[in-house]
Amino acid sequence: MLAAAAAQAGGGVAYITNQGDDSLSVVDLATGVETGVLSIPGRPAGVAVAPDGRVWVTSPETGALTVLDPATGETRALALGGGPLGLAVNPVTGAVYAADWHGDRLFVIEGDRLAREAATGDSPSGVAVTPDGATILTADRDDDQISVFDARTLERRAVIPVGERPFGVSIDAAGAVAYVANVGSNDVSVVDIAAGAVVATVPVGERPYAVALASGRGFVTNSYGDSVTVFDIETLAPLAAIDVGEYPEGVGASRDGARVYVANWMTDTLSVIDAESLEVIAEIDVGSGPRAFGDFIAD
């Protein structure tokens, strides 16, 4: 259980997709308690909290996208088809983007309906949007690249080669740099978005899955290493390797940057890391097979 000081530093709510039991855990991060569990069929994986507070969840096995209204507890499913996986929400327009792992395309949901599609590379996984809402990135795993889209027109402006089997992608607060976790080459590609080029490569642990940014540091889940690699964002120097639960996947930071949360797929827990001391300060029980791929933390 979280100590009072640790709770006050983080706070917020986490929405954890649990593939093993087809559910979504709702976790109060101030107390470290799972306060609710919702049924989401289709082995839910991707998750994104929208600016309006609603929570979007992908179900790759059923080709569905579920939206939860936390204020009422009501859910509604949209049939997309394919195998939607990674998710992101445009912070300006509220449009929702879902990567179709099976169909090599990006779904665009506007006004709570499927409005447009755009072709991506092979097997898109992670999705990210720049803070100004102008640019979308997809990590095209089986093409070893990221695709860069104009959010207004959906024109693919660039294709940028990265490491092997890119999966999770995150963008810094300035919207200038992307960090891509490469499952196949055990590293993170640092991408200058405007230049359309990789400017550095950071070695990490085995089978990196996703990257979170907090307190001037990058936190990378190593799914085969049962650990989180931490590096300095400015110098890219390694800072620590933190032991967490077994098979860590999704990773996210609290809005104040004080805490980093890691979903451990095989141990059914959420590890809580202090972003300054780089120590695990709590473990929170969630559902079976937590994945939490995306932006799963709300204020």
Helices and strands as residue ranges (DSSP letters): H 4-9, E 13-18, E 23-28, E 33-39, E 46-49, E 55-59, E 64-69, E 74-79, E 84-89, E 96-100, E 105-110, E 113-119, E 124-129, E 135-140, G 141-143, E 145-150, E 156-161, E 166-171, E 177-182, E 187-192, E 197-203, E 208-214, E 217-222, E 227-232, E 238-243, E 248-253, E 259-264, E 269-274, E 280-285, E 293-295, E 297-298
